[in-house]
Amino acid sequence: MSIQQMKNLDKKILVQLENVGVFQNNKWLVEDVSLNVEKGKIVTLIGPNGSGKTTTAKIALGIHKNIKGKVKKFTDKIGYVPQKISIDWTLPIRVTDFMQLTHNLNENEIENALNLTGVKNLKNNDLRNLSGGEFQRVLIARAISKKPDLLVLDEPVQGVDFKGEIALYELIKKISDKINCGILLISHDLHVVMTATDYVVCLNGHVCCSGSPTAVANNKEYQKLFGDRASTILSVYEHSHDHTHSADGTIKNK
């Protein structure tokens, strides 16, 4: 690689982790993880519960301070959808008000973000009345409202049925393309998320394997970790789509 190519690559990198880890309560939560998230690319962290996925994401975000290794961030424009969010569901709050709880947004920013995630029509709806998929779309809309360079999504399809999962993963790919952001995506396994992923890091307290979706799905460490589920993955994401999905996951012919 030439010096110019290396400089061009550096300009694309949004966050870089170099052999990072967190040691707490006499054990490693995660250790020796290295990865880059580049502009316009989707990097997916997969692994079983307790494998260090969320910990790694929090290291990238700078939430964990006392860490091993190095974190280099090349942007301050970051959007984040955590795995869990505390909301008092007894209080009535509209989607538009929720969007502004922690963000100073104007009307155009709210509408553009909700429109991109396909829920602009829910702008004045009560948050309590949304379905699981609709609520996740609102969370993502709030995270992208300021058009971040880097978007971190921790299990963004939780509480969503299978059709909804497909639609949300296609939305995530659309967001990456539309606002040209880098995405660090956390998932519990490969599943249909792989259709939109550029690079995969499989964790189990450390990096078991990494690479393209195909390389990881065929890796013995991944297959050992996920067992029978691993054998069905290739047929899922190597499927050549001759259709698209609507917001609720139903199929629309091209």
TORGUDO-303319 format. One record per residue: x, y, z of N, C-alpha, C in turn. Coordinates in steps of 0.2 Angstrom, whole numbers, plus 2048, in hexadecimal, padded with zeros to 3 digits. Atoms other than C-alpha are relative to their C-alpha. Layout:
% TORGUDO-303319
XYZXYZXYZ/...
//
This chain:
% TORGUDO-303319
8047FA800800800800804806800/7FC7FA8018078117FB7FE805806/8017FB7FB8098208077F98037FF/8077FC8027FA8297FE7FA7FB802/8068057FE7EF8198007FF800807/8008007F97F38198127FD806803/8037FA7FE7EE82B8147F98007FE/8078018027DE82880B7FC7FC804/8038047FB7DA81A8167FF803807/8017FD7FA7DD8248257FB805801/8057FB8017D183181F7F97FD801/8078048007C382481E7FF7FD807/8018037F97C681D8307FD804805/8047FC7FB7BA82383D8027FF807/7FE8027F97BF81984C8057FA7FF/7FB8058017CE80D84E8017FD807/7FE8047FA7D080085C8067FC7FF/7FA8048017E17F985F8017FC807/7FF8047FA7E27EA86B7FD802806/8037FD7FA7D57F18777FD7FB804/8038047FB7CE7E98867FE803806/8027FD7F97C57EC8978017FA805/7FF8057FA7CA7E38A77FD802806/8047FE7FA7BE7E48B57FE7F9804/8028067FB7BA7D98C58047FA7FE/7FB8068007CA7CE8C27FE7FC7F9/8008048067C57C98B07FF8057FA/8007FC8067C67D089E7F87FF7FE/8068008047B57D58978017FF7F9/7FE8018077BD7D6886807801800/7F97FF8007CF7D58818038007F9/7FD8008077DA7D98727FC8007FA/8057FF8067CD7DF8668038067FC/7FE7FB8057D37E98577FB8007FA/8047FF8067C87F08498008087FE/8017FA8037C57FF83E7F98017FE/8077FF8037B480783A8028067FB/7FF7FB8067B58118297FA8037FE/8067FC8027AA81E8227FD7FC7FA/80480380579C8168188007F8800/7FF8077FF7A080481F7FC7FE806/8048037FA7967F982B8057FA802/7FD8057FD7A07EF8377FC7FD806/8058037FC7967E28418047FC805/7FE8047FB79B7DB8527FB7FA802/8048057FE7947CA8558037FB806/7FD8047FB7957BD8637FA7FF805/8058027FB78B7B58717FF805805/8017FB7FB7847BE880806800805/7FA8007FC7937C488B8067FF7FD/7FA80180479F7C387D805806800/7FD7FA8007A47D587F7FE8057FA/8027FC80679B7DD8707FE807803/8027FA7FE7937EB87A806804804/7FA7FD7FD7A37EE8848058037FB/7FC7FD8057AD7F08747FD8067FD/8037FA8037A07FC86D801806805/7FF7FB7FB7A180687D808803800/7F97FE8017B480687B8018057FA/8007FC8067B280D86A7FD807801/8047FA7FE7A681B871804804805/7FC7FC7FB7B382087E7FC7FF807/8038017FA7A781A88C8047FD805/7FC8047FB7B380E8948078047FF/7FA7FC8007C28198998077FC802/7FA8047FE7CE80C8A28017FA7FC/8008068047D28018948077FE7FE/7FA8028037E07F788D8008027F8/8007FF8077E67FC87B7FF8077FF/8017F98027E280C8717FA8007FC/8067FE8047D381486A8028077FC/7FF7FA8047D582185C7FA8027FC/8067FD8037C682B8578018067FC/7FF7FB8057C68368487FA8047FE/8067FC8017B583D84A7FC801807/8047FF7FA7AA8458587F87FF7FE/80780080279A84384E7FE7F8800/8028077FF7938338557F97FF802/8068027FD78282B8578007FA803/8008077FC77E81D8637F97FE802/8068037FD76F8128668027FA804/7FE8057FB7728088767FC7FA800/80480780076C7F68797FA801804/8067FF7FC7617FC8877FF808801/8017F97FF75980D88A7FA801805/8057FF7FA74F81389A7FB8057FE/8067FC80273E81A8967FB7FF805/8068007FC73081E8A27FA7FF7FC/8068018047228168987F9803802/8067FE7FE71581D8A37FF8087FE/8017F980271882F89D7FF8007F8/8017FF80771183488C8058057FD/7FB7FC80371E83A8807FF7FF7F8/80080180771D83D86D8077FE7FD/7F980180472A8378618048067FF/7FC7F980172F84985D803802806/7FD7FE7FA73184D86F8067FB802/7FB8057FE73B83D8728078027FC/7FA7FE805747842863804805803/7FD7FA7FD74B85286D802800807/7FE8017F974E84B87E807802802/7F97FF7FF76184B87C8038037FB/7FD7FD80676385486C7FD8077FF/8037F98027608668677FF8007F8/8018028077588628567FA8067FE/8057FC80374E86E84A7FB7FB7FD/80680480373E8688418037FC7FA/7FE8038067478648318057FA802/7FC8057FE75485983A7FC7FA803/8058067FD74684F8437FD7FD7FA/80480380673C84D8338047FC7FB/7FB80380574B8488288027F9803/7FE8067FD75183B8357FA7FB800/80680480073F8348377FE7FD7F9/80180280773D8338248057FB7FE/7FB80580274D82A8227FF7F9803/8018067FD74881D82E7F97FD7FF/80680380273781B8277FA801805/8057FF7FB72D8228367FE807801/8027F97FF7298348327F9801801/8078007FE7178308337FE7FF807/8018017F971982C845802806804/7FD7FA7FC72083D84A7FC802806/8047FD7FA7128428557FC7FA804/8038067FD70D83085B804800807/7FE8017F970F82C86E8057FA7FF/7FB80580071F8228707FE7F9803/8028067FD71681587B7FC7FC7FB/80480480570B81086C8047FD7FA/7FC80380671980B8608027F9801/7FD80780071E7F985B807800802/7F98017FF72F7F285F8048037FA/7FC7FE8067357F584D7FF8087FF/8007F980172E80784D804804805/7FC7FD7FB73680B85D8088007FF/7F98008027478058578028057FB/7FF7FB805745810848800807802/7FF7F97FD74281F852806801804/7FA8007FC75181B85D8068017FB/7FB7FF80575C81A84D7FF8077FD/8017F980375482A846803805805/7FD7FB7FB759833856808800800/7F880180176B82C8548038037FA/7FD7FD80776D8328427FD8077FF/8037F98017648438448058057FF/7FB7FC80177484C8448057FE7FB/7FC80380577B8428368077FE802/7FA8027FE78983A83F8057FD7FB/7FC8038057998348378017F8802/8008077FD7998248437FA7FF803/8068027FD78981B8488017F9803/7FF8067FC78A80E8567F97FD802/8078037FF77B8028578017F9804/7FF8067FC77A7F58657FA7FC800/80680580176E7E78617FA8047FE/8067FB8027627F38577FA7FC7FE/8068048027567E58537FC7FD806/8038037FB7517E08647F9802801/8077FF80073F7DE8677FC8007FA/80380080673B7DC8558007F97FD/8008078037357CD84B8048007FA/7FB80180573E7C583D7FF8047FA/8017FC8067367CF82F803807801/7FD7F97FE73A7DF839807800800/7F980080074C7DA83B8038017F9/7FE7FF80774E7D88288008077FE/8017F98027477E9826804805803/7FC7FC7FC7517F18338078007FE/7FA8018037617EA82C8018037FA/8007FD80775D7F081B800808801/8007F97FE759801823807803802/7F97FF7FE76B80182B8048017FA/7FC8008067737FE81B7FE8077FC/8037FA80376880C813803806803/7FD7FB7FD76E8188208078017FF/7F980080178081481E8018037F9/8007FD80777E81880B7FE807800/8037FA80177382780D805806803/7FC7FB7FD77E83181A8077FF800/7F980280178E828816804800807/7FD8017FA7928248288037F9801/7FD8067FE79C8168307FB7FD805/8048037FB79280A83A8037FA804/7FE8067FB7977FE8497FA7FD802/8068037FF7897F284A8017FA805/8008067FC7867E58587FB7FC7FF/80580580077D7D58568027FA803/7FF8067FC77B7C585F8037FA7FB/7FD80480577F7BB84F8008027F9/7FF7FE8077827BC83C7F98027FD/80780080276F7B98378008057FA/8007FC8077697C5829803806800/7FC7FA7FF7737D38308068007FB/7FA8008057817CD8247FF8027F9/8017FD8077797D3814802807800/7FE7F980077D7E4819807802803/7FA7FF7FC78E7E28228067FF7FB/7FA80080379F7E681B8057FB803/7FB8047FC7AA7DE8297FD7FE806/8038047FA7A67D28378067FF805/7FC8027FA7AF7D08487FC7FC805/8038057FB7AA7C1852804800806/7FD7FF7FA7AD7C38647FE7FA805/8028047FA7AD7B7873805802806/7FB7FE7FB7B77C18808078037FC/7FB7FE8047C47C48727FE7FF7F9/8028018077C47C385F8017F97FE/8008078037C07B28598027FF7F9/7FE8008077C17B68477FD8077FD/8027FA8037BE7C583C8018007F8/7FF8008077BC7C98297F98027FD/8078008047AE7C981C7FB7FC803/8058057FE79E7C18208017F97FE/7FF8078037A27B28158067FD804/7FA8037FC7B37B081E7FE7FE807/8028017F97AC7B182F7FB7FA801/80580680079D7A582B8037F97FF/7FD8068017A97988258067FF805/7FA8017FC7B679A8337FE7FB806/8018067FB7B778B83F7FF803807/8017FE7FA7B879684E7F8803801/8077FE8017A779E8497FB7FB801/80580580179F78E8458007FC807/8008037FA7A57878567FC804805/8037FB7FC79E79685F7F8800800/8077FF80178D7968577FC7F97FE/80280780178B7838537FB8007FA/80480280577C77E8497FD8067FC/8037FA8037767908468058027FA/7FC7FE80578679383C7FF7FD7F9/80180480678278682F7FB8037FB/8057FD8047737908298018077FE/7FF7F980177B7A18288018027F9/7FE7FE8067837A18177FA8007FB/80680080577279D80E7FC806801/8047FA7FE76A7AC8178038067FD/7FD7F98037767BA8128037FF7F9/7FE80080777C7B38017FA8007FC/80680080576A7B37FB8008067FC/8007FB8057697BE7EC7F9803800/8077FD80075B7CA7EF7FD8037FA/8037FE80674F7CC7E17FA804802/8067FC7FD7437D77EC803804805/7FE7FC7FB7437E47F97FB7FF806/8058017FA73A7E580A7FE807802/8037FA7FE72E7F2810802802807/7FE7FE7F97307FB8217FE7FA805/8028057FB7267ED82A8037F97FE/7FD8068027317DF8217FD7FC7FB/8038048057257D98148038017FA/7FD80080672B7D68037FD8047FA/8037FD8067297E17F48047FE7FA/7FC80180672E7DC7E38038067FD/7FD7FA80473A7E77D97FC8027FA/
//
